[in-house]
């Protein structure tokens, strides 16, 4: 009895030990490979190797382990049913970790693309175009990989394969049902492709959406994230940018014209303001030296509207330049021409003196002491 129990235990323990050794060998093999990749990437400061190590290290170790387990199934001595179930389990895990590794591989490509097309450049129109397209394609690839991995896992089971055959025979009806159920998702997906390739917006574009100024921070498969100037995030559906008007300040170039409006008295010397604006702009690093102009843009009964026009390389610099020039011109008027500040005029006419009172004979009479006007006291 004891010998039989020992033989049964040996029959289970030995395959488990063989599986554990095979899984450990696969794990250690990939661990060693990525140790070498990390060493080389750090030694040579090589971005591709550093990115591969950072993104693929973890899924690759698990993938190596399940590959070793799957190989070992063919050599361990167990009955066919158990071997078949183990094979299905390990192949399913291969699809899981393999899909994970492919998704992480898109992050490796993303690191290389970001390094090649840097958004930190001053004139980054081309870079923003490419990054917008790449980010959307990356998300589509991730979704496709996930769906394919789940499909391959499910196809390991006979019942699911039978179900798949039945669905194929009724593909017309299934297509109609799926189309009706997922029409919004499909519309968003198509809208995403349209945005990615026609590019009314791009990553890092400066936009005005719902009366909010911000930058395009992220474009997903279903929505767009706008980072507003005060660090809030505005989440907008993809279809919004295809159906509603919005402002894009960096559609073809990041250069902008900045303006400052001043309201002054008519006595302000406009030529002096022109000279002062030129002086302020020449000392401002934010000015890109394209536009420098002062004009009287309007006037009413009380004030003149003076517009100072200048140019900057991008929207943030244009805003800072406007604030800087506005402060400088106001200080200049306060110090040099304080009488030209806006004022309200009031013209006062004193009341005319009342007619001189006369006495009963028609001759001029005396106005009694303390009497301010009007008829004489009786």
Residue pairs with C-beta under 8 A, 6 or more apart in sequence:
11 77
14 76
14 77
15 76
15 77
15 78
18 72
18 75
18 76
19 69
19 72
19 73
19 76
19 86
21 72
22 68
22 69
22 71
22 72
23 65
23 66
23 68
23 69
23 72
24 65
24 68
25 68
26 64
26 65
26 66
26 67
26 68
26 69
26 71
27 61
27 62
27 64
27 65
27 68
29 64
29 68
30 60
30 61
30 63
30 64
30 65
31 61
31 64
33 60
34 52
34 53
34 56
34 57
34 60
34 61
37 49
37 52
37 53
38 49
38 50
38 53
38 57
40 46
40 49
41 47
41 48
41 49
41 50
41 52
41 53
42 50
47 111
47 112
47 115
48 108
48 112
51 107
51 108
51 111
51 112
52 108
55 104
55 105
55 107
55 108
55 111
56 101
56 104
56 105
56 108
59 97
59 100
59 101
59 104
60 101
62 93
62 97
62 100
63 94
63 97
63 98
63 100
63 101
66 90
66 93
66 94
66 97
67 94
69 86
69 90
69 93
70 87
70 90
70 91
70 94
73 83
73 86
73 87
73 90
74 83
76 83
78 86
88 156
88 157
91 156
92 153
92 156
95 149
95 152
95 153
96 149
96 153
98 149
99 145
99 146
99 148
99 149
102 141
102 145
103 141
103 142
103 145
103 146
106 138
106 141
106 142
109 134
109 138
110 134
110 135
110 138
113 130
113 131
113 134
114 131
117 124
117 126
117 127
117 130
117 131
118 124
118 127
119 127
119 128
119 131
119 203
119 204
121 127
122 254
122 313
122 314
123 253
123 254
124 204
124 254
125 250
125 252
125 253
125 254
128 202
128 203
128 204
128 205
128 250
129 199
129 202
131 202
131 203
131 204
132 195
132 196
132 199
132 201
132 202
132 203
132 219
133 196
133 197
133 199
135 203
135 218
135 219
136 192
136 193
136 195
136 196
136 219
136 221
137 196
139 220
139 221
140 189
140 192
140 221
143 221
154 160
155 161
155 164
167 174
179 186
185 222
187 239
188 221
188 222
188 237
188 238
188 239
189 221
191 238
191 239
191 241
191 242
192 219
192 220
192 221
192 222
192 238
194 242
195 201
195 219
195 224
195 238
195 241
195 242
196 219
200 241
200 242
200 248
200 251
201 207
201 216
201 219
201 224
201 241
201 248
202 216
202 250
203 216
203 217
203 218
203 219
204 215
204 216
204 250
205 215
205 216
205 248
205 249
205 250
205 251
206 213
206 214
206 215
206 248
206 249
206 250
206 254
206 314
206 315
207 213
207 214
207 215
207 216
207 226
207 246
207 247
207 248
207 249
208 246
208 247
208 249
209 226
209 234
209 236
209 240
209 246
209 247
210 234
210 236
212 226
212 228
212 234
213 228
213 229
214 226
214 227
214 228
214 229
214 234
215 226
215 227
216 224
216 225
216 226
216 227
217 225
217 226
217 227
217 233
218 224
218 225
219 225
219 238
221 238
222 237
222 238
223 235
223 236
223 237
223 238
224 235
224 236
224 237
224 238
224 240
224 241
225 233
225 234
225 235
225 236
226 233
226 234
226 235
226 236
227 233
228 234
240 246
249 256
249 315
250 314
250 315
254 313
254 314
254 315
255 288
255 290
255 311
255 312
255 313
255 314
256 311
256 312
256 314
256 315
256 318
257 291
257 309
257 310
257 311
257 318
258 309
258 310
258 311
258 312
258 318
258 319
258 321
258 322
258 325
259 307
259 308
259 309
259 310
259 322
260 307
260 308
260 310
260 322
260 325
260 326
260 329
261 297
261 305
261 306
261 307
261 308
262 273
262 305
262 306
262 307
262 308
262 326
262 329
262 330
262 333
263 303
263 304
263 305
263 306
263 342
264 303
264 304
264 306
264 333
264 340
264 341
264 342
265 303
265 304
265 339
265 340
265 341
265 342
265 343
266 299
266 303
266 304
267 337
267 339
267 340
268 304
268 306
268 333
268 337
268 340
269 337
269 340
270 294
270 296
270 306
272 336
272 337
273 294
273 306
273 308
273 329
273 332
273 333
274 294
276 328
276 329
276 332
277 292
277 294
277 308
277 310
277 325
277 329
278 292
280 324
280 325
280 328
280 329
281 287
281 289
281 292
281 310
281 325
284 321
284 324
284 325
286 312
286 313
286 317
286 318
286 320
286 321
286 324
287 310
287 311
287 312
287 321
288 311
288 312
288 313
289 311
290 311
291 309
291 310
291 311
292 309
292 310
292 311
293 308
293 309
293 310
294 306
294 307
294 308
294 309
295 306
295 307
295 309
296 304
296 305
296 306
296 307
297 305
297 306
297 307
298 304
298 305
299 305
302 342
302 343
302 344
302 345
303 342
308 325
308 329
310 321
310 322
310 325
311 318
312 318
312 321
333 340
333 341
334 341
353 373
354 373
354 374
356 364
356 365
356 367
357 364
357 365
357 367
357 375
357 376
358 364
358 365
359 365
365 376
367 373
367 376
368 376
368 377
371 377
